[in-house]
Amino acid sequence: MRSNVEADNTAMYYRRSIFIPFLDDLVSQLHTRFEGLSSHALQALLLLPPNLSRLCGEALSTLITHYLPDLPSADSVAQEINLWKAHW
């Protein structure tokens, strides 16, 4: 199928028929990949040693709430995080 867009020159034609639809699709893909569950996974990066200083109470509680079903002992999570911080 051929794209029939109005353009004054070839650069404008390729911009309107190829590049702009490509950018629209790229933005859509980024929104799909980095919404919802991905934001929780990105918050888990705060557990890495270089990022531990940015792990505040709100981020920690959000992280624990999200991963609560996967944790072996939800009661000891806060203590484990404190031990992790002390270690690093």
N, CA, C and O atoms as a Maestro MAE file, in Angstrom:
{
 s_m_m2io_version
 :::
 2.0.0
}

f_m_ct {
 s_m_title
 :::
 protein
 m_atom[352] {
  # First column is atom index #
  i_m_mmod_type
  r_m_x_coord
  r_m_y_coord
  r_m_z_coord
  i_m_residue_number
  s_m_chain_name
  s_m_pdb_residue_name
  s_m_pdb_atom_name
  i_m_atomic_number
  :::
  1 25 0.840 -1.168 0.000 1 A "MET " " N  " 7
  2 3 0.000 0.000 0.000 1 A "MET " " CA " 6
  3 2 0.895 1.244 0.000 1 A "MET " " C  " 6
  4 15 1.927 1.286 0.670 1 A "MET " " O  " 8
  5 25 0.494 2.208 -0.732 2 A "ARG " " N  " 7
  6 3 1.283 3.412 -0.903 2 A "ARG " " CA " 6
  7 2 0.669 4.558 -0.120 2 A "ARG " " C  " 6
  8 15 -0.550 4.725 -0.087 2 A "ARG " " O  " 8
  9 25 1.521 5.337 0.503 3 A "SER " " N  " 7
  10 3 1.056 6.467 1.290 3 A "SER " " CA " 6
  11 2 0.955 7.699 0.390 3 A "SER " " C  " 6
  12 15 1.934 8.098 -0.241 3 A "SER " " O  " 8
  13 25 -0.220 8.286 0.337 4 A "ASN " " N  " 7
  14 3 -0.434 9.483 -0.476 4 A "ASN " " CA " 6
  15 2 -0.619 10.684 0.431 4 A "ASN " " C  " 6
  16 15 -1.734 11.014 0.832 4 A "ASN " " O  " 8
  17 25 0.482 11.323 0.743 5 A "VAL " " N  " 7
  18 3 0.435 12.539 1.554 5 A "VAL " " CA " 6
  19 2 0.899 13.693 0.695 5 A "VAL " " C  " 6
  20 15 1.747 13.542 -0.184 5 A "VAL " " O  " 8
  21 25 0.333 14.831 0.965 6 A "GLU " " N  " 7
  22 3 0.729 16.010 0.207 6 A "GLU " " CA " 6
  23 2 2.047 16.547 0.754 6 A "GLU " " C  " 6
  24 15 2.230 16.677 1.964 6 A "GLU " " O  " 8
  25 25 2.955 16.855 -0.158 7 A "ALA " " N  " 7
  26 3 4.252 17.394 0.243 7 A "ALA " " CA " 6
  27 2 4.826 18.232 -0.882 7 A "ALA " " C  " 6
  28 15 4.580 17.979 -2.062 7 A "ALA " " O  " 8
  29 25 5.598 19.235 -0.491 8 A "ASP " " N  " 7
  30 3 6.214 20.123 -1.469 8 A "ASP " " CA " 6
  31 2 7.498 19.541 -2.047 8 A "ASP " " C  " 6
  32 15 7.868 19.853 -3.179 8 A "ASP " " O  " 8
  33 25 8.180 18.693 -1.271 9 A "ASN " " N  " 7
  34 3 9.422 18.102 -1.745 9 A "ASN " " CA " 6
  35 2 9.555 16.689 -1.172 9 A "ASN " " C  " 6
  36 15 8.719 16.242 -0.387 9 A "ASN " " O  " 8
  37 25 10.614 16.002 -1.576 10 A "THR " " N  " 7
  38 3 10.767 14.605 -1.143 10 A "THR " " CA " 6
  39 2 11.055 14.494 0.351 10 A "THR " " C  " 6
  40 15 10.596 13.553 0.998 10 A "THR " " O  " 8
  41 25 11.800 15.429 0.900 11 A "ALA " " N  " 7
  42 3 12.098 15.377 2.340 11 A "ALA " " CA " 6
  43 2 10.816 15.493 3.161 11 A "ALA " " C  " 6
  44 15 10.631 14.772 4.141 11 A "ALA " " O  " 8
  45 25 9.940 16.398 2.758 12 A "MET " " N  " 7
  46 3 8.662 16.566 3.458 12 A "MET " " CA " 6
  47 2 7.798 15.321 3.290 12 A "MET " " C  " 6
  48 15 7.121 14.905 4.230 12 A "MET " " O  " 8
  49 25 7.815 14.727 2.106 13 A "TYR " " N  " 7
  50 3 7.038 13.510 1.862 13 A "TYR " " CA " 6
  51 2 7.484 12.384 2.794 13 A "TYR " " C  " 6
  52 15 6.642 11.742 3.421 13 A "TYR " " O  " 8
  53 25 8.788 12.133 2.897 14 A "TYR " " N  " 7
  54 3 9.291 11.066 3.752 14 A "TYR " " CA " 6
  55 2 9.059 11.374 5.235 14 A "TYR " " C  " 6
  56 15 8.809 10.477 6.039 14 A "TYR " " O  " 8
  57 25 9.146 12.632 5.567 15 A "ARG " " N  " 7
  58 3 8.889 13.012 6.954 15 A "ARG " " CA " 6
  59 2 7.442 12.697 7.327 15 A "ARG " " C  " 6
  60 15 7.183 12.139 8.393 15 A "ARG " " O  " 8
  61 25 6.506 13.049 6.460 16 A "ARG " " N  " 7
  62 3 5.089 12.844 6.763 16 A "ARG " " CA " 6
  63 2 4.635 11.400 6.598 16 A "ARG " " C  " 6
  64 15 3.767 10.940 7.341 16 A "ARG " " O  " 8
  65 25 5.203 10.683 5.643 17 A "SER " " N  " 7
  66 3 4.716 9.327 5.386 17 A "SER " " CA " 6
  67 2 5.469 8.249 6.149 17 A "SER " " C  " 6
  68 15 4.921 7.168 6.366 17 A "SER " " O  " 8
  69 25 6.711 8.505 6.566 18 A "ILE " " N  " 7
  70 3 7.500 7.471 7.244 18 A "ILE " " CA " 6
  71 2 7.922 7.903 8.644 18 A "ILE " " C  " 6
  72 15 7.659 7.196 9.617 18 A "ILE " " O  " 8
  73 25 8.569 9.048 8.753 19 A "PHE " " N  " 7
  74 3 9.184 9.418 10.024 19 A "PHE " " CA " 6
  75 2 8.159 9.737 11.114 19 A "PHE " " C  " 6
  76 15 8.297 9.249 12.236 19 A "PHE " " O  " 8
  77 25 7.157 10.524 10.820 20 A "ILE " " N  " 7
  78 3 6.152 10.881 11.826 20 A "ILE " " CA " 6
  79 2 5.358 9.656 12.282 20 A "ILE " " C  " 6
  80 15 5.152 9.503 13.486 20 A "ILE " " O  " 8
  81 25 4.897 8.768 11.377 21 A "PRO " " N  " 7
  82 3 4.249 7.542 11.868 21 A "PRO " " CA " 6
  83 2 5.185 6.663 12.691 21 A "PRO " " C  " 6
  84 15 4.746 6.016 13.642 21 A "PRO " " O  " 8
  85 25 6.473 6.631 12.338 22 A "PHE " " N  " 7
  86 3 7.448 5.879 13.116 22 A "PHE " " CA " 6
  87 2 7.553 6.443 14.536 22 A "PHE " " C  " 6
  88 15 7.550 5.683 15.504 22 A "PHE " " O  " 8
  89 25 7.645 7.758 14.662 23 A "LEU " " N  " 7
  90 3 7.715 8.381 15.986 23 A "LEU " " CA " 6
  91 2 6.455 8.127 16.798 23 A "LEU " " C  " 6
  92 15 6.537 7.874 18.000 23 A "LEU " " O  " 8
  93 25 5.287 8.192 16.159 24 A "ASP " " N  " 7
  94 3 4.037 7.898 16.854 24 A "ASP " " CA " 6
  95 2 4.038 6.481 17.401 24 A "ASP " " C  " 6
  96 15 3.626 6.252 18.538 24 A "ASP " " O  " 8
  97 25 4.495 5.537 16.603 25 A "ASP " " N  " 7
  98 3 4.554 4.156 17.049 25 A "ASP " " CA " 6
  99 2 5.578 3.978 18.172 25 A "ASP " " C  " 6
  100 15 5.332 3.234 19.122 25 A "ASP " " O  " 8
  101 25 6.708 4.649 18.070 26 A "LEU " " N  " 7
  102 3 7.740 4.565 19.105 26 A "LEU " " CA " 6
  103 2 7.225 5.094 20.441 26 A "LEU " " C  " 6
  104 15 7.440 4.466 21.478 26 A "LEU " " O  " 8
  105 25 6.556 6.227 20.427 27 A "VAL " " N  " 7
  106 3 5.995 6.794 21.656 27 A "VAL " " CA " 6
  107 2 4.943 5.856 22.242 27 A "VAL " " C  " 6
  108 15 4.879 5.661 23.455 27 A "VAL " " O  " 8
  109 25 4.133 5.290 21.383 28 A "SER " " N  " 7
  110 3 3.121 4.336 21.842 28 A "SER " " CA " 6
  111 2 3.761 3.119 22.497 28 A "SER " " C  " 6
  112 15 3.299 2.660 23.541 28 A "SER " " O  " 8
  113 25 4.818 2.599 21.892 29 A "GLN " " N  " 7
  114 3 5.530 1.451 22.464 29 A "GLN " " CA " 6
  115 2 6.142 1.798 23.821 29 A "GLN " " C  " 6
  116 15 6.092 0.987 24.745 29 A "GLN " " O  " 8
  117 25 6.712 2.981 23.945 30 A "LEU " " N  " 7
  118 3 7.304 3.396 25.213 30 A "LEU " " CA " 6
  119 2 6.251 3.510 26.310 30 A "LEU " " C  " 6
  120 15 6.489 3.108 27.449 30 A "LEU " " O  " 8
  121 25 5.090 4.057 25.967 31 A "HIS " " N  " 7
  122 3 4.002 4.143 26.943 31 A "HIS " " CA " 6
  123 2 3.541 2.759 27.368 31 A "HIS " " C  " 6
  124 15 3.251 2.534 28.543 31 A "HIS " " O  " 8
  125 25 3.473 1.846 26.435 32 A "THR " " N  " 7
  126 3 3.042 0.490 26.744 32 A "THR " " CA " 6
  127 2 4.041 -0.218 27.653 32 A "THR " " C  " 6
  128 15 3.645 -0.913 28.589 32 A "THR " " O  " 8
  129 25 5.308 -0.050 27.389 33 A "ARG " " N  " 7
  130 3 6.336 -0.772 28.149 33 A "ARG " " CA " 6
  131 2 6.589 -0.194 29.521 33 A "ARG " " C  " 6
  132 15 6.917 -0.942 30.442 33 A "ARG " " O  " 8
  133 25 6.451 1.114 29.696 34 A "PHE " " N  " 7
  134 3 6.860 1.734 30.948 34 A "PHE " " CA " 6
  135 2 5.702 2.249 31.779 34 A "PHE " " C  " 6
  136 15 5.890 3.167 32.576 34 A "PHE " " O  " 8
  137 25 4.520 1.695 31.623 35 A "GLU " " N  " 7
  138 3 3.397 2.033 32.478 35 A "GLU " " CA " 6
  139 2 3.060 0.837 33.346 35 A "GLU " " C  " 6
  140 15 3.447 -0.291 33.040 35 A "GLU " " O  " 8
  141 25 2.352 1.079 34.406 36 A "GLY " " N  " 7
  142 3 1.845 -0.006 35.229 36 A "GLY " " CA " 6
  143 2 2.919 -0.770 35.968 36 A "GLY " " C  " 6
  144 15 3.615 -0.207 36.814 36 A "GLY " " O  " 8
  145 25 3.062 -2.043 35.659 37 A "LEU " " N  " 7
  146 3 3.982 -2.906 36.374 37 A "LEU " " CA " 6
  147 2 5.432 -2.514 36.199 37 A "LEU " " C  " 6
  148 15 6.253 -2.777 37.077 37 A "LEU " " O  " 8
  149 25 5.757 -1.901 35.101 38 A "SER " " N  " 7
  150 3 7.142 -1.496 34.868 38 A "SER " " CA " 6
  151 2 7.600 -0.453 35.878 38 A "SER " " C  " 6
  152 15 8.768 -0.443 36.267 38 A "SER " " O  " 8
  153 25 6.704 0.419 36.306 39 A "SER " " N  " 7
  154 3 7.098 1.429 37.286 39 A "SER " " CA " 6
  155 2 7.474 0.785 38.616 39 A "SER " " C  " 6
  156 15 8.383 1.258 39.297 39 A "SER " " O  " 8
  157 25 6.782 -0.291 38.990 40 A "HIS " " N  " 7
  158 3 7.143 -1.000 40.219 40 A "HIS " " CA " 6
  159 2 8.497 -1.693 40.064 40 A "HIS " " C  " 6
  160 15 9.301 -1.716 40.996 40 A "HIS " " O  " 8
  161 25 8.736 -2.242 38.907 41 A "ALA " " N  " 7
  162 3 10.023 -2.890 38.670 41 A "ALA " " CA " 6
  163 2 11.151 -1.861 38.707 41 A "ALA " " C  " 6
  164 15 12.241 -2.156 39.197 41 A "ALA " " O  " 8
  165 25 10.902 -0.669 38.198 42 A "LEU " " N  " 7
  166 3 11.920 0.381 38.240 42 A "LEU " " CA " 6
  167 2 12.182 0.836 39.671 42 A "LEU " " C  " 6
  168 15 13.305 1.207 40.011 42 A "LEU " " O  " 8
  169 25 11.151 0.808 40.505 43 A "GLN " " N  " 7
  170 3 11.362 1.176 41.908 43 A "GLN " " CA " 6
  171 2 12.242 0.163 42.615 43 A "GLN " " C  " 6
  172 15 12.936 0.512 43.570 43 A "GLN " " O  " 8
  173 25 12.228 -1.089 42.162 44 A "ALA " " N  " 7
  174 3 13.076 -2.114 42.766 44 A "ALA " " CA " 6
  175 2 14.552 -1.814 42.528 44 A "ALA " " C  " 6
  176 15 15.409 -2.364 43.219 44 A "ALA " " O  " 8
  177 25 14.861 -0.953 41.563 45 A "LEU " " N  " 7
  178 3 16.248 -0.558 41.336 45 A "LEU " " CA " 6
  179 2 16.809 0.232 42.515 45 A "LEU " " C  " 6
  180 15 18.024 0.374 42.648 45 A "LEU " " O  " 8
  181 25 15.925 0.745 43.369 46 A "LEU " " N  " 7
  182 3 16.384 1.459 44.556 46 A "LEU " " CA " 6
  183 2 17.064 0.527 45.551 46 A "LEU " " C  " 6
  184 15 17.738 0.992 46.470 46 A "LEU " " O  " 8
  185 25 16.900 -0.773 45.381 47 A "LEU " " N  " 7
  186 3 17.543 -1.740 46.266 47 A "LEU " " CA " 6
  187 2 19.002 -1.992 45.899 47 A "LEU " " C  " 6
  188 15 19.728 -2.639 46.654 47 A "LEU " " O  " 8
  189 25 19.431 -1.489 44.755 48 A "LEU " " N  " 7
  190 3 20.841 -1.622 44.380 48 A "LEU " " CA " 6
  191 2 21.683 -0.705 45.262 48 A "LEU " " C  " 6
  192 15 21.256 0.403 45.584 48 A "LEU " " O  " 8
  193 25 22.876 -1.154 45.656 49 A "PRO " " N  " 7
  194 3 23.695 -0.369 46.592 49 A "PRO " " CA " 6
  195 2 23.909 1.107 46.232 49 A "PRO " " C  " 6
  196 15 23.848 1.945 47.132 49 A "PRO " " O  " 8
  197 25 24.154 1.470 44.974 50 A "PRO " " N  " 7
  198 3 24.348 2.906 44.699 50 A "PRO " " CA " 6
  199 2 23.076 3.741 44.902 50 A "PRO " " C  " 6
  200 15 23.153 4.958 45.066 50 A "PRO " " O  " 8
  201 25 21.907 3.088 44.890 51 A "ASN " " N  " 7
  202 3 20.643 3.816 44.978 51 A "ASN " " CA " 6
  203 2 19.991 3.739 46.352 51 A "ASN " " C  " 6
  204 15 18.920 4.314 46.548 51 A "ASN " " O  " 8
  205 25 20.597 3.055 47.297 52 A "LEU " " N  " 7
  206 3 19.976 2.853 48.604 52 A "LEU " " CA " 6
  207 2 19.692 4.149 49.348 52 A "LEU " " C  " 6
  208 15 18.748 4.211 50.136 52 A "LEU " " O  " 8
  209 25 20.479 5.169 49.117 53 A "SER " " N  " 7
  210 3 20.252 6.441 49.811 53 A "SER " " CA " 6
  211 2 18.940 7.093 49.395 53 A "SER " " C  " 6
  212 15 18.388 7.894 50.149 53 A "SER " " O  " 8
  213 25 18.438 6.771 48.225 54 A "ARG " " N  " 7
  214 3 17.176 7.345 47.736 54 A "ARG " " CA " 6
  215 2 15.959 6.514 48.108 54 A "ARG " " C  " 6
  216 15 14.838 6.864 47.740 54 A "ARG " " O  " 8
  217 25 16.162 5.422 48.829 55 A "LEU " " N  " 7
  218 3 15.057 4.566 49.238 55 A "LEU " " CA " 6
  219 2 14.408 5.165 50.480 55 A "LEU " " C  " 6
  220 15 14.885 4.969 51.598 55 A "LEU " " O  " 8
  221 25 13.322 5.892 50.274 56 A "CYS " " N  " 7
  222 3 12.635 6.556 51.388 56 A "CYS " " CA " 6
  223 2 11.447 5.702 51.837 56 A "CYS " " C  " 6
  224 15 11.196 4.640 51.268 56 A "CYS " " O  " 8
  225 25 10.739 6.151 52.827 57 A "GLY " " N  " 7
  226 3 9.623 5.407 53.396 57 A "GLY " " CA " 6
  227 2 8.499 5.142 52.411 57 A "GLY " " C  " 6
  228 15 7.955 4.039 52.370 57 A "GLY " " O  " 8
  229 25 8.151 6.137 51.624 58 A "GLU " " N  " 7
  230 3 7.043 5.981 50.676 58 A "GLU " " CA " 6
  231 2 7.394 4.990 49.563 58 A "GLU " " C  " 6
  232 15 6.585 4.131 49.214 58 A "GLU " " O  " 8
  233 25 8.590 5.113 49.015 59 A "ALA " " N  " 7
  234 3 9.021 4.184 47.960 59 A "ALA " " CA " 6
  235 2 9.130 2.777 48.502 59 A "ALA " " C  " 6
  236 15 8.777 1.814 47.821 59 A "ALA " " O  " 8
  237 25 9.621 2.652 49.733 60 A "LEU " " N  " 7
  238 3 9.755 1.332 50.350 60 A "LEU " " CA " 6
  239 2 8.392 0.702 50.590 60 A "LEU " " C  " 6
  240 15 8.211 -0.486 50.325 60 A "LEU " " O  " 8
  241 25 7.439 1.468 51.082 61 A "SER " " N  " 7
  242 3 6.109 0.905 51.330 61 A "SER " " CA " 6
  243 2 5.416 0.520 50.027 61 A "SER " " C  " 6
  244 15 4.717 -0.493 49.980 61 A "SER " " O  " 8
  245 25 5.594 1.300 48.981 62 A "THR " " N  " 7
  246 3 5.032 0.948 47.674 62 A "THR " " CA " 6
  247 2 5.661 -0.330 47.139 62 A "THR " " C  " 6
  248 15 4.971 -1.190 46.592 62 A "THR " " O  " 8
  249 25 6.954 -0.447 47.297 63 A "LEU " " N  " 7
  250 3 7.684 -1.634 46.849 63 A "LEU " " CA " 6
  251 2 7.230 -2.878 47.613 63 A "LEU " " C  " 6
  252 15 6.990 -3.929 47.018 63 A "LEU " " O  " 8
  253 25 7.118 -2.748 48.920 64 A "ILE " " N  " 7
  254 3 6.687 -3.887 49.741 64 A "ILE " " CA " 6
  255 2 5.258 -4.286 49.404 64 A "ILE " " C  " 6
  256 15 4.954 -5.474 49.306 64 A "ILE " " O  " 8
  257 25 4.385 -3.312 49.228 65 A "THR " " N  " 7
  258 3 2.986 -3.609 48.897 65 A "THR " " CA " 6
  259 2 2.880 -4.356 47.582 65 A "THR " " C  " 6
  260 15 2.095 -5.296 47.456 65 A "THR " " O  " 8
  261 25 3.669 -3.940 46.604 66 A "HIS " " N  " 7
  262 3 3.591 -4.586 45.293 66 A "HIS " " CA " 6
  263 2 4.114 -6.016 45.327 66 A "HIS " " C  " 6
  264 15 3.520 -6.911 44.726 66 A "HIS " " O  " 8
  265 25 5.225 -6.234 46.028 67 A "TYR " " N  " 7
  266 3 5.854 -7.555 46.040 67 A "TYR " " CA " 6
  267 2 5.440 -8.418 47.232 67 A "TYR " " C  " 6
  268 15 6.023 -9.479 47.454 67 A "TYR " " O  " 8
  269 25 4.452 -7.982 47.991 68 A "LEU " " N  " 7
  270 3 4.021 -8.712 49.177 68 A "LEU " " CA " 6
  271 2 3.657 -10.171 48.919 68 A "LEU " " C  " 6
  272 15 4.050 -11.032 49.706 68 A "LEU " " O  " 8
  273 25 2.921 -10.489 47.844 69 A "PRO " " N  " 7
  274 3 2.591 -11.911 47.614 69 A "PRO " " CA " 6
  275 2 3.816 -12.787 47.333 69 A "PRO " " C  " 6
  276 15 3.761 -14.001 47.529 69 A "PRO " " O  " 8
  277 25 4.895 -12.198 46.886 70 A "ASP " " N  " 7
  278 3 6.093 -12.969 46.536 70 A "ASP " " CA " 6
  279 2 7.095 -13.086 47.686 70 A "ASP " " C  " 6
  280 15 8.062 -13.841 47.590 70 A "ASP " " O  " 8
  281 25 6.871 -12.354 48.759 71 A "LEU " " N  " 7
  282 3 7.820 -12.344 49.863 71 A "LEU " " CA " 6
  283 2 7.594 -13.541 50.786 71 A "LEU " " C  " 6
  284 15 6.449 -13.880 51.084 71 A "LEU " " O  " 8
  285 25 8.668 -14.184 51.240 72 A "PRO " " N  " 7
  286 3 8.504 -15.335 52.125 72 A "PRO " " CA " 6
  287 2 7.984 -14.939 53.504 72 A "PRO " " C  " 6
  288 15 7.178 -15.655 54.098 72 A "PRO " " O  " 8
  289 25 8.447 -13.799 54.009 73 A "SER " " N  " 7
  290 3 8.010 -13.328 55.317 73 A "SER " " CA " 6
  291 2 7.839 -11.816 55.259 73 A "SER " " C  " 6
  292 15 8.813 -11.065 55.321 73 A "SER " " O  " 8
  293 25 6.604 -11.387 55.139 74 A "ALA " " N  " 7
  294 3 6.332 -9.961 54.986 74 A "ALA " " CA " 6
  295 2 6.654 -9.180 56.248 74 A "ALA " " C  " 6
  296 15 6.898 -7.975 56.176 74 A "ALA " " O  " 8
  297 25 6.661 -9.835 57.404 75 A "ASP " " N  " 7
  298 3 6.915 -9.145 58.667 75 A "ASP " " CA " 6
  299 2 8.364 -8.700 58.809 75 A "ASP " " C  " 6
  300 15 8.645 -7.723 59.503 75 A "ASP " " O  " 8
  301 25 9.279 -9.401 58.166 76 A "SER " " N  " 7
  302 3 10.698 -9.100 58.346 76 A "SER " " CA " 6
  303 2 11.306 -8.273 57.216 76 A "SER " " C  " 6
  304 15 12.521 -8.076 57.184 76 A "SER " " O  " 8
  305 25 10.500 -7.797 56.312 77 A "VAL " " N  " 7
  306 3 11.022 -7.060 55.161 77 A "VAL " " CA " 6
  307 2 11.732 -5.778 55.594 77 A "VAL " " C  " 6
  308 15 12.829 -5.488 55.116 77 A "VAL " " O  " 8
  309 25 11.126 -5.020 56.481 78 A "ALA " " N  " 7
  310 3 11.734 -3.760 56.907 78 A "ALA " " CA " 6
  311 2 13.092 -4.016 57.561 78 A "ALA " " C  " 6
  312 15 14.049 -3.284 57.311 78 A "ALA " " O  " 8
  313 25 13.177 -5.045 58.392 79 A "GLN " " N  " 7
  314 3 14.447 -5.370 59.032 79 A "GLN " " CA " 6
  315 2 15.488 -5.825 58.006 79 A "GLN " " C  " 6
  316 15 16.659 -5.460 58.104 79 A "GLN " " O  " 8
  317 25 15.065 -6.607 57.040 80 A "GLU " " N  " 7
  318 3 15.985 -7.049 55.992 80 A "GLU " " CA " 6
  319 2 16.523 -5.858 55.194 80 A "GLU " " C  " 6
  320 15 17.703 -5.832 54.844 80 A "GLU " " O  " 8
  321 25 15.675 -4.884 54.909 81 A "ILE " " N  " 7
  322 3 16.109 -3.683 54.183 81 A "ILE " " CA " 6
  323 2 17.123 -2.913 55.030 81 A "ILE " " C  " 6
  324 15 18.123 -2.423 54.506 81 A "ILE " " O  " 8
  325 25 16.869 -2.807 56.332 82 A "ASN " " N  " 7
  326 3 17.816 -2.114 57.214 82 A "ASN " " CA " 6
  327 2 19.154 -2.836 57.251 82 A "ASN " " C  " 6
  328 15 20.202 -2.191 57.242 82 A "ASN " " O  " 8
  329 25 19.136 -4.159 57.292 83 A "LEU " " N  " 7
  330 3 20.379 -4.925 57.253 83 A "LEU " " CA " 6
  331 2 21.120 -4.727 55.921 83 A "LEU " " C  " 6
  332 15 22.345 -4.620 55.884 83 A "LEU " " O  " 8
  333 25 20.355 -4.684 54.850 84 A "TRP " " N  " 7
  334 3 20.936 -4.469 53.526 84 A "TRP " " CA " 6
  335 2 21.620 -3.108 53.450 84 A "TRP " " C  " 6
  336 15 22.725 -2.982 52.922 84 A "TRP " " O  " 8
  337 25 20.933 -2.073 53.994 85 A "LYS " " N  " 7
  338 3 21.522 -0.734 54.008 85 A "LYS " " CA " 6
  339 2 22.781 -0.699 54.862 85 A "LYS " " C  " 6
  340 15 23.775 -0.078 54.487 85 A "LYS " " O  " 8
  341 25 22.734 -1.364 56.006 86 A "ALA " " N  " 7
  342 3 23.895 -1.379 56.893 86 A "ALA " " CA " 6
  343 2 25.077 -2.100 56.248 86 A "ALA " " C  " 6
  344 15 26.229 -1.711 56.437 86 A "ALA " " O  " 8
  345 25 24.786 -3.136 55.497 87 A "HIS " " N  " 7
  346 3 25.847 -3.877 54.830 87 A "HIS " " CA " 6
  347 2 26.555 -3.035 53.784 87 A "HIS " " C  " 6
  348 15 27.774 -3.117 53.637 87 A "HIS " " O  " 8
  349 25 25.799 -2.230 53.062 88 A "TRP " " N  " 7
  350 3 26.372 -1.429 51.998 88 A "TRP " " CA " 6
  351 2 26.630 -0.016 52.455 88 A "TRP " " C  " 6
  352 15 27.117 0.805 51.678 88 A "TRP " " O  " 8
  :::
 }
 m_bond[351] {
  # First column is bond index #
  i_m_from
  i_m_to
  i_m_order
  :::
  1 1 2 1
  2 2 3 1
  3 3 4 2
  4 3 5 1
  5 5 6 1
  6 6 7 1
  7 7 8 2
  8 7 9 1
  9 9 10 1
  10 10 11 1
  11 11 12 2
  12 11 13 1
  13 13 14 1
  14 14 15 1
  15 15 16 2
  16 15 17 1
  17 17 18 1
  18 18 19 1
  19 19 20 2
  20 19 21 1
  21 21 22 1
  22 22 23 1
  23 23 24 2
  24 23 25 1
  25 25 26 1
  26 26 27 1
  27 27 28 2
  28 27 29 1
  29 29 30 1
  30 30 31 1
  31 31 32 2
  32 31 33 1
  33 33 34 1
  34 34 35 1
  35 35 36 2
  36 35 37 1
  37 37 38 1
  38 38 39 1
  39 39 40 2
  40 39 41 1
  41 41 42 1
  42 42 43 1
  43 43 44 2
  44 43 45 1
  45 45 46 1
  46 46 47 1
  47 47 48 2
  48 47 49 1
  49 49 50 1
  50 50 51 1
  51 51 52 2
  52 51 53 1
  53 53 54 1
  54 54 55 1
  55 55 56 2
  56 55 57 1
  57 57 58 1
  58 58 59 1
  59 59 60 2
  60 59 61 1
  61 61 62 1
  62 62 63 1
  63 63 64 2
  64 63 65 1
  65 65 66 1
  66 66 67 1
  67 67 68 2
  68 67 69 1
  69 69 70 1
  70 70 71 1
  71 71 72 2
  72 71 73 1
  73 73 74 1
  74 74 75 1
  75 75 76 2
  76 75 77 1
  77 77 78 1
  78 78 79 1
  79 79 80 2
  80 79 81 1
  81 81 82 1
  82 82 83 1
  83 83 84 2
  84 83 85 1
  85 85 86 1
  86 86 87 1
  87 87 88 2
  88 87 89 1
  89 89 90 1
  90 90 91 1
  91 91 92 2
  92 91 93 1
  93 93 94 1
  94 94 95 1
  95 95 96 2
  96 95 97 1
  97 97 98 1
  98 98 99 1
  99 99 100 2
  100 99 101 1
  101 101 102 1
  102 102 103 1
  103 103 104 2
  104 103 105 1
  105 105 106 1
  106 106 107 1
  107 107 108 2
  108 107 109 1
  109 109 110 1
  110 110 111 1
  111 111 112 2
  112 111 113 1
  113 113 114 1
  114 114 115 1
  115 115 116 2
  116 115 117 1
  117 117 118 1
  118 118 119 1
  119 119 120 2
  120 119 121 1
  121 121 122 1
  122 122 123 1
  123 123 124 2
  124 123 125 1
  125 125 126 1
  126 126 127 1
  127 127 128 2
  128 127 129 1
  129 129 130 1
  130 130 131 1
  131 131 132 2
  132 131 133 1
  133 133 134 1
  134 134 135 1
  135 135 136 2
  136 135 137 1
  137 137 138 1
  138 138 139 1
  139 139 140 2
  140 139 141 1
  141 141 142 1
  142 142 143 1
  143 143 144 2
  144 143 145 1
  145 145 146 1
  146 146 147 1
  147 147 148 2
  148 147 149 1
  149 149 150 1
  150 150 151 1
  151 151 152 2
  152 151 153 1
  153 153 154 1
  154 154 155 1
  155 155 156 2
  156 155 157 1
  157 157 158 1
  158 158 159 1
  159 159 160 2
  160 159 161 1
  161 161 162 1
  162 162 163 1
  163 163 164 2
  164 163 165 1
  165 165 166 1
  166 166 167 1
  167 167 168 2
  168 167 169 1
  169 169 170 1
  170 170 171 1
  171 171 172 2
  172 171 173 1
  173 173 174 1
  174 174 175 1
  175 175 176 2
  176 175 177 1
  177 177 178 1
  178 178 179 1
  179 179 180 2
  180 179 181 1
  181 181 182 1
  182 182 183 1
  183 183 184 2
  184 183 185 1
  185 185 186 1
  186 186 187 1
  187 187 188 2
  188 187 189 1
  189 189 190 1
  190 190 191 1
  191 191 192 2
  192 191 193 1
  193 193 194 1
  194 194 195 1
  195 195 196 2
  196 195 197 1
  197 197 198 1
  198 198 199 1
  199 199 200 2
  200 199 201 1
  201 201 202 1
  202 202 203 1
  203 203 204 2
  204 203 205 1
  205 205 206 1
  206 206 207 1
  207 207 208 2
  208 207 209 1
  209 209 210 1
  210 210 211 1
  211 211 212 2
  212 211 213 1
  213 213 214 1
  214 214 215 1
  215 215 216 2
  216 215 217 1
  217 217 218 1
  218 218 219 1
  219 219 220 2
  220 219 221 1
  221 221 222 1
  222 222 223 1
  223 223 224 2
  224 223 225 1
  225 225 226 1
  226 226 227 1
  227 227 228 2
  228 227 229 1
  229 229 230 1
  230 230 231 1
  231 231 232 2
  232 231 233 1
  233 233 234 1
  234 234 235 1
  235 235 236 2
  236 235 237 1
  237 237 238 1
  238 238 239 1
  239 239 240 2
  240 239 241 1
  241 241 242 1
  242 242 243 1
  243 243 244 2
  244 243 245 1
  245 245 246 1
  246 246 247 1
  247 247 248 2
  248 247 249 1
  249 249 250 1
  250 250 251 1
  251 251 252 2
  252 251 253 1
  253 253 254 1
  254 254 255 1
  255 255 256 2
  256 255 257 1
  257 257 258 1
  258 258 259 1
  259 259 260 2
  260 259 261 1
  261 261 262 1
  262 262 263 1
  263 263 264 2
  264 263 265 1
  265 265 266 1
  266 266 267 1
  267 267 268 2
  268 267 269 1
  269 269 270 1
  270 270 271 1
  271 271 272 2
  272 271 273 1
  273 273 274 1
  274 274 275 1
  275 275 276 2
  276 275 277 1
  277 277 278 1
  278 278 279 1
  279 279 280 2
  280 279 281 1
  281 281 282 1
  282 282 283 1
  283 283 284 2
  284 283 285 1
  285 285 286 1
  286 286 287 1
  287 287 288 2
  288 287 289 1
  289 289 290 1
  290 290 291 1
  291 291 292 2
  292 291 293 1
  293 293 294 1
  294 294 295 1
  295 295 296 2
  296 295 297 1
  297 297 298 1
  298 298 299 1
  299 299 300 2
  300 299 301 1
  301 301 302 1
  302 302 303 1
  303 303 304 2
  304 303 305 1
  305 305 306 1
  306 306 307 1
  307 307 308 2
  308 307 309 1
  309 309 310 1
  310 310 311 1
  311 311 312 2
  312 311 313 1
  313 313 314 1
  314 314 315 1
  315 315 316 2
  316 315 317 1
  317 317 318 1
  318 318 319 1
  319 319 320 2
  320 319 321 1
  321 321 322 1
  322 322 323 1
  323 323 324 2
  324 323 325 1
  325 325 326 1
  326 326 327 1
  327 327 328 2
  328 327 329 1
  329 329 330 1
  330 330 331 1
  331 331 332 2
  332 331 333 1
  333 333 334 1
  334 334 335 1
  335 335 336 2
  336 335 337 1
  337 337 338 1
  338 338 339 1
  339 339 340 2
  340 339 341 1
  341 341 342 1
  342 342 343 1
  343 343 344 2
  344 343 345 1
  345 345 346 1
  346 346 347 1
  347 347 348 2
  348 347 349 1
  349 349 350 1
  350 350 351 1
  351 351 352 2
  :::
 }
}
